[in-house]
Amino acid sequence: MTRALRKARHGAVLTFVLAGLMCGTFTVRLPALADRLRLPESSVGLALLGWGVGALLTMQIMRVVLGRAGSRGVLRAAVPLCAASLVLVALAPSFPALVAATALFGMAFGAVDVGMNAQGSLVERAYGRPIMIGMHAGWCVGAISAGLLGTAAIALGLSLTTHILLVALVSAPAALALSRMHLPDRAPETGAARESGRARRRLPGVVYLLGAITFAAFMVEGVVADWNGLYLLGTLHASEAVAALGYPVFEAGMLVARLGGDRLRGHLGARALIALSGGATALAFLAVVAAPVTAAAVAALFFVGLAVATISPMALSLAGTATAEPGPAIAQASAMGYAGLLLGPVVIGFLSAAASLRLAMGVAVVLGVVIAAAGRLLPASRTEIVPLRAAARDRGEEPHLPLAA
């Protein structure tokens, strides 16, 4: 394997780490933010709705933007903007200001998410074997770090604003350094550009099935990310410091699964692994909902992370191989996934207001069953990685990535 490709893989993984750190920081300090502004659960749901709408709006234009700027160009601009908008969330003095700030954070983060997955797909196809799940392990490292740093910040008495400002000050320059490690995207085509443009707009049906799987998986992850702290605090009466551990424990389970996920995918195949993971997610989340005490719920969150971890990386990886260029298909699947993040907080917020938060979180059990069923519908021909060199040869082209040192 060449030095340039190894460097690109490291850059992609570290970008996932940075994204996980920023999003995880927002997640673990959400209870403190809600407490500072004295927000009820329904208002928290509306603030998270602003985040989801922002992300979804960005993703609607990413199919066009990626075709022009490429994933490297998108990441170079979007990651620093994500860090800056995170600071605005921390500084929000009122509920309307918080909704506006979370919408801006969501817009920036939506671009980061699509860009880093498109970049990861480029690297994966250059490798010619599954490595996307391992890249998503970087997200877990960042999110776990965010949870542990959040717990430490609470223990040390750091204010919410100081904590988030420190994270942003580290993230912005790190993003600029990482952008130099990313692979360049395909150069604009000539000759058959018009025909290829029409082909990119006509995405194959399997991309939408993968988008539906991503929708359900993201909704499960969003239920944990956005509501586990409030569930542990309000329903099981945990302390704030203990409640802040729920998310990093969940991410620890995801990290374990993602470190070995590519190898497991090689043994079982993507279709079987997605179906198995969906069923396991339903059982694990049932244990969270039924937990009588905090310790049992936190332990069950580890197994939820273990079960759901490989689903969205595999779905996005397969979407990236469904077309000649990964960007448009990944943008479509990601947009559908973020619709799950958009819907999830609203559903949980209003169901909890109408009944209870414990009952509302049972929605994730149903989603696990849906994932298991959808995984069985995937065609076997769309569950393998298409090496970039082979794909280029099939199109009568030369590989465009810097595969030589």
VOPAGU-2260 file (C-alpha; in pm, 1 decimal, decimal comma):
REM VOPAGU-2260
SITE   aa  ch    i         X         Y         Z
SITE  MET   A    0       0,0       0,0       0,0
SITE  THR   A    1     141,3     338,8     -97,9
SITE  ARG   A    2     234,7     616,1     141,9
SITE  ALA   A    3     -16,1     861,1     -10,7
SITE  LEU   A    4    -305,5     620,1      37,3
SITE  ARG   A    5    -208,7     538,7     396,3
SITE  LYS   A    6    -186,6     912,0     468,1
SITE  ALA   A    7    -530,8     965,6     316,4
SITE  ARG   A    8    -678,0     687,3     529,2
SITE  HIS   A    9    -530,3     839,6     844,6
SITE  GLY   A   10    -666,8    1181,0     744,5
SITE  ALA   A   11   -1015,3    1038,7     689,7
SITE  VAL   A   12   -1015,1     857,6    1024,8
SITE  LEU   A   13    -896,5    1168,7    1210,5
SITE  THR   A   14   -1169,7    1374,6    1041,1
SITE  PHE   A   15   -1424,9    1130,5    1181,9
SITE  VAL   A   16   -1260,6    1171,8    1524,1
SITE  LEU   A   17   -1292,4    1549,2    1504,3
SITE  ALA   A   18   -1656,1    1532,8    1392,5
SITE  GLY   A   19   -1738,2    1294,5    1677,5
SITE  LEU   A   20   -1570,3    1528,2    1926,0
SITE  MET   A   21   -1776,2    1829,6    1817,9
SITE  CYS   A   22   -2110,9    1650,8    1791,6
SITE  GLY   A   23   -2045,6    1457,2    2113,4
SITE  THR   A   24   -1966,1    1778,2    2300,8
SITE  PHE   A   25   -2301,2    1921,5    2193,4
SITE  THR   A   26   -2475,3    1601,3    2303,3
SITE  VAL   A   27   -2323,1    1555,1    2647,6
SITE  ARG   A   28   -2375,6    1920,2    2747,4
SITE  LEU   A   29   -2733,8    1931,6    2619,4
SITE  PRO   A   30   -2884,9    1862,1    2965,3
SITE  ALA   A   31   -2681,3    2150,0    3112,4
SITE  LEU   A   32   -2791,2    2379,3    2829,1
SITE  ALA   A   33   -3156,0    2284,6    2882,8
SITE  ASP   A   34   -3118,4    2346,0    3255,6
SITE  ARG   A   35   -2957,0    2687,3    3205,7
SITE  LEU   A   36   -3240,8    2804,9    2982,6
SITE  ARG   A   37   -3505,4    2616,4    3189,5
SITE  LEU   A   38   -3638,4    2430,4    2885,6
SITE  PRO   A   39   -3902,3    2153,5    2905,6
SITE  GLU   A   40   -3849,2    1832,2    2709,4
SITE  SER   A   41   -4074,1    1948,4    2426,3
SITE  SER   A   42   -3861,2    2263,8    2378,6
SITE  VAL   A   43   -3544,9    2054,2    2371,7
SITE  GLY   A   44   -3707,6    1852,2    2095,8
SITE  LEU   A   45   -3780,6    2168,3    1896,7
SITE  ALA   A   46   -3419,8    2288,5    1935,4
SITE  LEU   A   47   -3298,4    1953,5    1806,6
SITE  LEU   A   48   -3548,8    1985,5    1523,3
SITE  GLY   A   49   -3366,9    2305,5    1421,3
SITE  TRP   A   50   -3040,9    2110,6    1413,8
SITE  GLY   A   51   -3195,2    1839,1    1198,8
SITE  VAL   A   52   -3359,5    2083,5     958,2
SITE  GLY   A   53   -3027,3    2263,5     914,0
SITE  ALA   A   54   -2845,4    1938,8     837,2
SITE  LEU   A   55   -3115,1    1819,4     599,8
SITE  LEU   A   56   -3121,0    2148,0     406,8
SITE  THR   A   57   -2746,2    2131,3     354,1
SITE  MET   A   58   -2762,8    1771,7     236,5
SITE  GLN   A   59   -3019,0    1859,3     -26,9
SITE  ILE   A   60   -2755,8    2063,0    -210,8
SITE  MET   A   61   -2456,8    1839,1    -138,7
SITE  ARG   A   62   -2510,6    1631,0    -453,9
SITE  VAL   A   63   -2439,7    1945,7    -656,4
SITE  VAL   A   64   -2170,9    2092,7    -429,7
SITE  LEU   A   65   -1970,2    1770,8    -412,5
SITE  GLY   A   66   -1968,9    1750,8    -791,0
SITE  ARG   A   67   -1808,3    2095,0    -810,1
SITE  ALA   A   68   -1594,6    2134,8    -496,3
SITE  GLY   A   69   -1527,9    1769,8    -414,3
SITE  SER   A   70   -1524,4    1617,3     -66,7
SITE  ARG   A   71   -1184,5    1768,4      12,5
SITE  GLY   A   72   -1304,5    2120,5     -69,0
SITE  VAL   A   73   -1626,9    2072,1     128,5
SITE  LEU   A   74   -1439,7    1952,8     437,2
SITE  ARG   A   75   -1186,2    2234,1     419,9
SITE  ALA   A   76   -1468,3    2489,8     461,1
SITE  ALA   A   77   -1731,9    2300,3     659,5
SITE  VAL   A   78   -1532,3    2169,0     958,1
SITE  PRO   A   79   -1409,5    2513,5    1077,5
SITE  LEU   A   80   -1762,8    2650,4    1026,5
SITE  CYS   A   81   -1894,4    2363,1    1237,4
SITE  ALA   A   82   -1659,0    2458,3    1521,8
SITE  ALA   A   83   -1765,1    2824,9    1500,5
SITE  SER   A   84   -2136,9    2742,5    1506,4
SITE  LEU   A   85   -2087,2    2517,2    1810,0
SITE  VAL   A   86   -1968,1    2825,0    1998,9
SITE  LEU   A   87   -2288,5    3006,1    1901,0
SITE  VAL   A   88   -2488,6    2722,6    2058,4
SITE  ALA   A   89   -2300,3    2766,0    2386,3
SITE  LEU   A   90   -2353,8    3143,7    2384,2
SITE  ALA   A   91   -2728,3    3129,3    2310,5
SITE  PRO   A   92   -2903,8    3353,1    2568,2
SITE  SER   A   93   -3261,4    3242,4    2496,0
SITE  PHE   A   94   -3468,6    2966,1    2340,9
SITE  PRO   A   95   -3515,6    3141,9    2000,7
SITE  ALA   A   96   -3141,5    3212,7    1983,8
SITE  LEU   A   97   -3072,3    2848,7    2068,1
SITE  VAL   A   98   -3296,6    2726,4    1785,0
SITE  ALA   A   99   -3116,3    2955,6    1538,1
SITE  ALA   A  100   -2773,0    2846,2    1662,9
SITE  THR   A  101   -2856,0    2475,6    1649,2
SITE  ALA   A  102   -2987,4    2523,0    1293,1
SITE  LEU   A  103   -2655,8    2679,5    1188,4
SITE  PHE   A  104   -2464,0    2402,5    1365,8
SITE  GLY   A  105   -2678,0    2145,1    1185,7
SITE  MET   A  106   -2613,9    2306,5     846,3
SITE  ALA   A  107   -2238,7    2300,9     896,8
SITE  PHE   A  108   -2240,5    1952,1    1041,0
SITE  GLY   A  109   -2453,2    1816,0     756,0
SITE  ALA   A  110   -2184,0    1925,4     510,2
SITE  VAL   A  111   -1913,1    1771,1     729,9
SITE  ASP   A  112   -2098,2    1439,9     751,8
SITE  VAL   A  113   -2153,7    1402,6     377,5
SITE  GLY   A  114   -1802,7    1525,5     296,4
SITE  MET   A  115   -1622,1    1288,9     530,9
SITE  ASN   A  116   -1826,2     987,3     418,0
SITE  ALA   A  117   -1763,9    1072,3      51,8
SITE  GLN   A  118   -1393,1    1107,2     127,9
SITE  GLY   A  119   -1402,3     777,6     318,4
SITE  SER   A  120   -1568,1     606,0      23,2
SITE  LEU   A  121   -1295,5     734,1    -211,7
SITE  VAL   A  122   -1028,2     589,2      13,4
SITE  GLU   A  123   -1218,6     261,9      58,6
SITE  ARG   A  124   -1257,6     212,1    -315,5
SITE  ALA   A  125    -890,4     290,1    -366,7
SITE  TYR   A  126    -807,7      19,4    -111,7
SITE  GLY   A  127   -1042,4    -225,0    -284,9
SITE  ARG   A  128   -1172,0    -378,5      39,3
SITE  PRO   A  129   -1411,2    -280,4     321,5
SITE  ILE   A  130   -1259,3     -22,6     558,2
SITE  MET   A  131   -1548,6     221,7     607,5
SITE  ILE   A  132   -1668,4      69,8     935,8
SITE  GLY   A  133   -1318,7     112,0    1075,8
SITE  MET   A  134   -1320,9     478,0     972,5
SITE  HIS   A  135   -1643,1     527,2    1164,1
SITE  ALA   A  136   -1460,4     392,9    1468,6
SITE  GLY   A  137   -1285,3     729,5    1461,3
SITE  TRP   A  138   -1623,1     893,1    1522,3
SITE  CYS   A  139   -1662,0     678,5    1834,1
SITE  VAL   A  140   -1319,8     781,7    1962,0
SITE  GLY   A  141   -1416,4    1146,3    1923,1
SITE  ALA   A  142   -1758,3    1099,3    2085,6
SITE  ILE   A  143   -1614,8     901,8    2377,3
SITE  SER   A  144   -1353,6    1170,9    2426,7
SITE  ALA   A  145   -1631,4    1430,7    2425,7
SITE  GLY   A  146   -1821,3    1240,1    2694,1
SITE  LEU   A  147   -1518,7    1196,0    2916,6
SITE  LEU   A  148   -1415,6    1559,2    2870,0
SITE  GLY   A  149   -1771,8    1664,0    2949,8
SITE  THR   A  150   -1770,3    1460,5    3270,3
SITE  ALA   A  151   -1432,5    1609,7    3364,3
SITE  ALA   A  152   -1555,0    1962,4    3286,6
SITE  ILE   A  153   -1858,0    1911,9    3512,6
SITE  ALA   A  154   -1640,8    1770,8    3791,6
SITE  LEU   A  155   -1396,9    2062,8    3762,8
SITE  GLY   A  156   -1677,2    2317,5    3762,3
SITE  LEU   A  157   -1601,6    2453,9    3413,3
SITE  SER   A  158   -1887,2    2653,2    3268,9
SITE  LEU   A  159   -2071,2    2525,9    2962,4
SITE  THR   A  160   -1939,5    2818,1    2756,2
SITE  THR   A  161   -1575,6    2768,4    2857,9
SITE  HIS   A  162   -1588,1    2396,7    2786,1
SITE  ILE   A  163   -1734,2    2435,3    2436,6
SITE  LEU   A  164   -1506,3    2726,3    2351,5
SITE  LEU   A  165   -1198,5    2514,2    2432,4
SITE  VAL   A  166   -1325,0    2233,8    2207,0
SITE  ALA   A  167   -1385,0    2478,1    1920,2
SITE  LEU   A  168   -1041,3    2637,7    1957,4
SITE  VAL   A  169    -878,9    2296,2    1915,3
SITE  SER   A  170   -1107,8    2176,5    1635,3
SITE  ALA   A  171   -1074,8    2464,2    1386,2
SITE  PRO   A  172    -694,9    2454,5    1330,6
SITE  ALA   A  173    -695,0    2073,5    1342,5
SITE  ALA   A  174    -946,8    2069,5    1056,9
SITE  LEU   A  175    -726,4    2285,7     836,2
SITE  ALA   A  176    -428,9    2058,6     898,7
SITE  LEU   A  177    -628,8    1744,3     816,7
SITE  SER   A  178    -757,4    1887,0     487,9
SITE  ARG   A  179    -405,8    1852,3     344,9
SITE  MET   A  180    -420,4    1475,1     396,9
SITE  HIS   A  181    -741,4    1415,6     200,3
SITE  LEU   A  182    -750,5    1261,5    -146,4
SITE  PRO   A  183    -853,6    1480,1    -440,2
SITE  ASP   A  184   -1183,0    1392,1    -601,2
SITE  ARG   A  185   -1233,7    1306,9    -966,7
SITE  ALA   A  186   -1145,6    1590,5   -1201,1
SITE  PRO   A  187   -1440,0    1736,0   -1397,5
SITE  GLU   A  188   -1516,9    1518,4   -1699,0
SITE  THR   A  189   -1515,5    1624,8   -2060,9
SITE  GLY   A  190   -1673,9    1465,3   -2364,7
SITE  ALA   A  191   -1944,5    1256,7   -2199,9
SITE  ALA   A  192   -2006,2    1505,9   -1917,8
SITE  ARG   A  193   -2369,2    1565,2   -2014,9
SITE  GLU   A  194   -2450,5    1194,5   -2027,8
SITE  SER   A  195   -2273,3    1122,3   -1698,2
SITE  GLY   A  196   -2453,1    1414,2   -1534,8
SITE  ARG   A  197   -2789,2    1265,5   -1627,4
SITE  ALA   A  198   -2672,3     926,0   -1496,9
SITE  ARG   A  199   -2575,5    1075,9   -1162,6
SITE  ARG   A  200   -2920,8    1228,1   -1126,4
SITE  ARG   A  201   -3080,6     888,5   -1190,9
SITE  LEU   A  202   -2962,4     705,1    -882,4
SITE  PRO   A  203   -3034,6     330,0    -871,0
SITE  GLY   A  204   -3319,1     211,8    -651,0
SITE  VAL   A  205   -3085,8      35,0    -408,7
SITE  VAL   A  206   -2954,9     376,1    -297,4
SITE  TYR   A  207   -3301,5     461,2    -163,1
SITE  LEU   A  208   -3329,4     125,4      16,1
SITE  LEU   A  209   -2991,3     192,7     173,9
SITE  GLY   A  210   -3116,3     540,1     260,0
SITE  ALA   A  211   -3415,0     385,4     440,0
SITE  ILE   A  212   -3180,7     163,3     642,6
SITE  THR   A  213   -2967,6     467,8     722,8
SITE  PHE   A  214   -3285,0     654,6     824,5
SITE  ALA   A  215   -3372,5     390,1    1082,7
SITE  ALA   A  216   -3014,8     349,6    1210,1
SITE  PHE   A  217   -2961,9     724,8    1247,2
SITE  MET   A  218   -3292,9     755,6    1428,2
SITE  VAL   A  219   -3182,3     490,7    1680,3
SITE  GLU   A  220   -2846,2     664,8    1726,8
SITE  GLY   A  221   -3026,9     997,7    1760,2
SITE  VAL   A  222   -3260,0     864,8    2029,3
SITE  VAL   A  223   -2955,9     766,4    2235,2
SITE  ALA   A  224   -2755,2    1080,4    2160,2
SITE  ASP   A  225   -3033,8    1329,3    2225,1
SITE  TRP   A  226   -3238,5    1162,4    2496,4
SITE  ASN   A  227   -3026,4     918,5    2697,2
SITE  GLY   A  228   -2904,3    1191,3    2932,8
SITE  LEU   A  229   -3254,9    1320,8    3001,2
SITE  TYR   A  230   -3382,8     962,4    3037,2
SITE  LEU   A  231   -3117,8     880,6    3296,8
SITE  LEU   A  232   -3170,3    1212,1    3477,2
SITE  GLY   A  233   -3548,8    1241,1    3470,4
SITE  THR   A  234   -3674,6     881,7    3459,1
SITE  LEU   A  235   -3407,6     692,8    3653,6
SITE  HIS   A  236   -3300,9     990,7    3871,1
SITE  ALA   A  237   -2927,2     968,7    3804,7
SITE  SER   A  238   -2692,9    1256,5    3889,4
SITE  GLU   A  239   -2575,4    1485,1    3607,7
SITE  ALA   A  240   -2223,0    1337,2    3617,5
SITE  VAL   A  241   -2355,1     980,0    3593,2
SITE  ALA   A  242   -2604,0    1073,7    3321,2
SITE  ALA   A  243   -2317,7    1220,4    3117,0
SITE  LEU   A  244   -2160,0     872,1    3109,5
SITE  GLY   A  245   -2451,2     716,8    2919,0
SITE  TYR   A  246   -2344,1     849,0    2579,9
SITE  PRO   A  247   -1972,3     757,3    2606,4
SITE  VAL   A  248   -2069,5     407,0    2724,6
SITE  PHE   A  249   -2293,2     375,4    2418,0
SITE  GLU   A  250   -2009,0     500,5    2198,0
SITE  ALA   A  251   -1768,8     254,0    2363,5
SITE  GLY   A  252   -1994,0     -28,5    2244,1
SITE  MET   A  253   -1994,9     124,2    1896,6
SITE  LEU   A  254   -1616,9     152,9    1903,0
SITE  VAL   A  255   -1570,3    -215,3    1989,5
SITE  ALA   A  256   -1803,3    -321,3    1708,6
SITE  ARG   A  257   -1652,4     -87,0    1450,8
SITE  LEU   A  258   -1294,4    -190,0    1522,1
SITE  GLY   A  259   -1381,9    -543,9    1416,0
SITE  GLY   A  260   -1675,9    -464,2    1188,8
SITE  ASP   A  261   -1493,6    -475,6     854,9
SITE  ARG   A  262   -1356,6    -821,4     932,6
SITE  LEU   A  263   -1699,6    -942,1    1043,2
SITE  ARG   A  264   -1849,3    -801,8     724,3
SITE  GLY   A  265   -1593,9   -1001,8     527,1
SITE  HIS   A  266   -1708,7   -1322,6     697,8
SITE  LEU   A  267   -2085,7   -1272,6     702,1
SITE  GLY   A  268   -2146,4   -1035,4     413,5
SITE  ALA   A  269   -2311,6    -694,2     438,2
SITE  ARG   A  270   -2668,7    -813,8     391,9
SITE  ALA   A  271   -2653,6   -1074,7     670,2
SITE  LEU   A  272   -2466,9    -840,9     905,5
SITE  ILE   A  273   -2719,4    -557,7     859,0
SITE  ALA   A  274   -3010,9    -795,3     930,8
SITE  LEU   A  275   -2836,7    -944,7    1235,8
SITE  SER   A  276   -2745,4    -601,3    1370,3
SITE  GLY   A  277   -3103,3    -477,0    1335,4
SITE  GLY   A  278   -3241,3    -765,7    1541,1
SITE  ALA   A  279   -2974,2    -722,4    1808,1
SITE  THR   A  280   -3050,1    -349,0    1825,2
SITE  ALA   A  281   -3416,4    -419,0    1900,3
SITE  LEU   A  282   -3330,6    -660,3    2183,4
SITE  ALA   A  283   -3066,7    -433,6    2337,3
SITE  PHE   A  284   -3290,2    -125,5    2335,3
SITE  LEU   A  285   -3569,2    -327,6    2491,9
SITE  ALA   A  286   -3330,1    -386,8    2783,1
SITE  VAL   A  287   -3270,1      -8,3    2811,9
SITE  VAL   A  288   -3642,0      67,2    2821,6
SITE  ALA   A  289   -3710,9    -208,0    3076,6
SITE  ALA   A  290   -3414,3    -122,0    3303,1
SITE  PRO   A  291   -3529,0     -56,4    3663,2
SITE  VAL   A  292   -3212,0     124,9    3776,2
SITE  THR   A  293   -2944,3     351,5    3627,7
SITE  ALA   A  294   -2665,2      91,3    3628,3
SITE  ALA   A  295   -2872,0    -154,0    3423,9
SITE  ALA   A  296   -2968,6     112,2    3170,0
SITE  VAL   A  297   -2609,7     232,9    3125,8
SITE  ALA   A  298   -2490,8    -126,5    3078,4
SITE  ALA   A  299   -2765,4    -189,6    2820,0
SITE  LEU   A  300   -2659,8     123,0    2629,9
SITE  PHE   A  301   -2322,9     -43,9    2570,9
SITE  PHE   A  302   -2497,8    -332,5    2394,5
SITE  VAL   A  303   -2714,7     -94,0    2192,2
SITE  GLY   A  304   -2393,5      65,2    2065,8
SITE  LEU   A  305   -2245,5    -276,0    1994,0
SITE  ALA   A  306   -2551,0    -375,1    1789,8
SITE  VAL   A  307   -2623,1     -58,3    1589,9
SITE  ALA   A  308   -2260,2      41,2    1521,7
SITE  THR   A  309   -2205,1    -123,1    1184,0
SITE  ILE   A  310   -2539,9     -46,1    1019,8
SITE  SER   A  311   -2501,8     312,1     896,4
SITE  PRO   A  312   -2133,3     275,0     792,2
SITE  MET   A  313   -2221,2     -30,2     582,5
SITE  ALA   A  314   -2522,8     140,4     427,8
SITE  LEU   A  315   -2319,5     448,1     331,0
SITE  SER   A  316   -2032,5     232,5     207,3
SITE  LEU   A  317   -2268,2      36,9     -18,1
SITE  ALA   A  318   -2429,8     357,8    -140,7
SITE  GLY   A  319   -2085,3     488,0    -236,4
SITE  THR   A  320   -2026,3     185,1    -458,8
SITE  ALA   A  321   -2368,6     196,0    -624,9
SITE  THR   A  322   -2260,6     466,9    -873,0
SITE  ALA   A  323   -1942,4     567,8   -1051,9
SITE  GLU   A  324   -1892,8     863,3    -816,4
SITE  PRO   A  325   -1966,2     810,5    -445,1
SITE  GLY   A  326   -2062,8    1167,7    -357,4
SITE  PRO   A  327   -2418,7    1196,0    -499,3
SITE  ALA   A  328   -2532,2     853,3    -371,7
SITE  ILE   A  329   -2383,0     913,3     -27,1
SITE  ALA   A  330   -2545,4    1257,6     -14,4
SITE  GLN   A  331   -2884,0    1100,9     -93,1
SITE  ALA   A  332   -2849,7     819,2     162,6
SITE  SER   A  333   -2718,0    1064,6     422,4
SITE  ALA   A  334   -3006,8    1304,9     361,2
SITE  MET   A  335   -3251,9    1021,7     420,7
SITE  GLY   A  336   -3058,3     925,7     732,5
SITE  TYR   A  337   -3069,0    1277,8     867,4
SITE  ALA   A  338   -3442,7    1281,2     809,1
SITE  GLY   A  339   -3443,1    1012,7    1079,9
SITE  LEU   A  340   -3243,5    1240,6    1307,0
SITE  LEU   A  341   -3488,3    1516,8    1219,5
SITE  LEU   A  342   -3795,7    1309,7    1297,8
SITE  GLY   A  343   -3657,6    1125,0    1598,4
SITE  PRO   A  344   -3623,3    1411,7    1848,5
SITE  VAL   A  345   -3970,1    1540,5    1759,3
SITE  VAL   A  346   -4134,3    1198,3    1796,9
SITE  ILE   A  347   -3959,0    1124,7    2126,7
SITE  GLY   A  348   -4023,0    1474,8    2262,2
SITE  PHE   A  349   -4395,3    1476,6    2194,5
SITE  LEU   A  350   -4453,0    1110,3    2289,2
SITE  SER   A  351   -4276,3    1173,6    2619,0
SITE  ALA   A  352   -4500,0    1473,9    2681,6
SITE  ALA   A  353   -4810,9    1270,6    2596,9
SITE  ALA   A  354   -4712,5     953,7    2785,1
SITE  SER   A  355   -4363,0     906,6    2930,1
SITE  LEU   A  356   -4003,4     921,5    2810,5
SITE  ARG   A  357   -3958,4     551,8    2886,0
SITE  LEU   A  358   -4246,4     459,9    2656,9
SITE  ALA   A  359   -4134,1     704,2    2387,4
SITE  MET   A  360   -3786,8     550,0    2369,1
SITE  GLY   A  361   -3949,0     216,4    2281,5
SITE  VAL   A  362   -3970,8     352,9    1925,7
SITE  ALA   A  363   -3607,3     241,1    1885,7
SITE  VAL   A  364   -3710,7    -121,9    1942,4
SITE  VAL   A  365   -3945,1    -103,6    1644,4
SITE  LEU   A  366   -3673,9      57,9    1431,5
SITE  GLY   A  367   -3437,6    -231,4    1501,7
SITE  VAL   A  368   -3695,7    -474,5    1365,4
SITE  VAL   A  369   -3740,5    -257,6    1054,0
SITE  ILE   A  370   -3364,3    -258,4     989,7
SITE  ALA   A  371   -3351,1    -637,9    1018,3
SITE  ALA   A  372   -3631,5    -674,6     763,4
SITE  ALA   A  373   -3485,5    -419,1     520,2
SITE  GLY   A  374   -3142,4    -581,4     532,1
SITE  ARG   A  375   -3286,6    -901,9     390,8
SITE  LEU   A  376   -3418,5    -708,7      89,5
SITE  LEU   A  377   -3073,9    -591,1     -25,6
SITE  PRO   A  378   -2961,0    -753,5    -352,4
SITE  ALA   A  379   -2647,9    -964,7    -309,7
SITE  SER   A  380   -2484,8    -794,0    -609,7
SITE  ARG   A  381   -2482,2    -461,3    -421,6
SITE  THR   A  382   -2312,8    -585,1    -103,5
SITE  GLU   A  383   -1950,8    -590,6    -217,3
SITE  ILE   A  384   -1689,3    -317,7    -259,5
SITE  VAL   A  385   -1605,4    -222,9    -618,7
SITE  PRO   A  386   -1232,4    -136,3    -627,1
SITE  LEU   A  387   -1172,9     208,4    -773,9
SITE  ARG   A  388    -913,1      85,2   -1023,3
SITE  ALA   A  389   -1149,5    -182,5   -1156,2
SITE  ALA   A  390   -1434,8      67,8   -1178,1
SITE  ALA   A  391   -1212,3     307,0   -1370,7
SITE  ARG   A  392   -1108,7      32,3   -1612,4
SITE  ASP   A  393   -1474,2     -58,4   -1667,5
SITE  ARG   A  394   -1535,9     302,5   -1775,1
SITE  GLY   A  395   -1226,3     300,7   -1995,1
SITE  GLU   A  396   -1045,5     552,7   -1772,0
SITE  GLU   A  397    -729,9     574,7   -1569,1
SITE  PRO   A  398    -756,9     586,4   -1189,2
SITE  HIS   A  399    -741,0     951,6   -1084,4
SITE  LEU   A  400    -626,7     912,3    -724,9
SITE  PRO   A  401    -262,9     952,9    -618,5
SITE  LEU   A  402    -198,2     584,4    -559,7
SITE  ALA   A  403     174,2     618,6    -602,9
SITE  ALA   A  404     392,5     770,9    -336,2
